[in-house]
């Protein structure tokens, strides 16, 4: 009887174990299904939000067909961009760049550009300006190329660029138009630098961008000119370094120092404001210069949190051939610009500059103060 009872108890216990195992398995299966359903619901919500954000970024209402611009080649990146600078000017003439100009409103710059990258370590940029562009008065707006170049970027230490781009001389003129601290550049940069030219250049940087250089040879005859005035080329180069970059207090302190130079020989190029004359026998100046021109400069920039300070000095020596009036000339200028970001979107700027176009002449130096206030709606993209 005892054996029979023990047998019955063992059977009951085994049955209970099977029931519990089956129940646990069913519960585990149900829990696993619930987890999977929850994960699917989360994934669908994420996709719906990403789809909504993507439509917003593309400006697509989801009703009309979506128009997509595609690259014709094998570009890994293709970017459309542009810049519009509206401007109004009132009052007296601040310096010789504005002589004869009355109160006015103008589109100082109106640019459209396309840039991109190729798989074979090439990038490019093509930009046209449809605004007034020069400071002088224009009777109508017209389009012209600003940048048009191809750049081989295989090595950070040596990018090779060919086409039309800025010559590496003069810090202020190298700063992008959209990132300028004031609405006009300094007078010395306008008068003594050569801006954009057609040529070939090499740029590079080392030590995590603590040291860099840029050198190039150019036509030297101005922007959008495909002729050379003689069998010589313009040479320009720039070397910069960052001697100090440290954490100072709660901000990074960065000090940048650079030197640059330019050398060329001109033959009958227009150079206003310096008293050049290729025909001294006639009474009127023709402002055409033929001769050697050498320039050098040094600049420095300090940045510490909301505070910024920039300074630059440029000097040019020219020797006119054939002899005109004057036969030699020295010109120089410098400026200092200070900025303070006193609120997240408000920045105050003050600049003092001095330019002497002809050392030998007295009372021809321009001194100028500039005071400005910038409100950054969206960084340098809209201000």
Buried (B, 14 or more C-beta within 10 A) or exposed (E): EEEEEEEEEEEEEEEEEEEEEEEEEEEEEEEEEEEEEEEEEEEEEEEEEEEEEEEEEEEEEEEEEEEEEEEEEEBEEBEEEBBBBEBEBEEEEBBBBBEEEEEEEBBBBBBBBBBBBBEEEBBBBBBBBBBBBEBEEEEEEEEEBBBBBBBBBEEEEEBBBBBBBBBBBBBBBBBEBBEEBBEBBBBBBBBBBBBBBBBBBBBBBEEEEBBBBBBBBBBBBBBEBEEBBBEBBBBBBBBBBBEEBEEEEEEEBBBBBBEBBBBBBBBEBEBBBBBBBBEBEEEEBBBBBBBBBBBBBBBBBBBBEBEBBBBBBBBBBBBBBEEBEBEEBBBBBBBBBBBBBEEEEEBBBBBBBBBBBBBEEEEBBBEBEBEBEBEBEEEEEEE
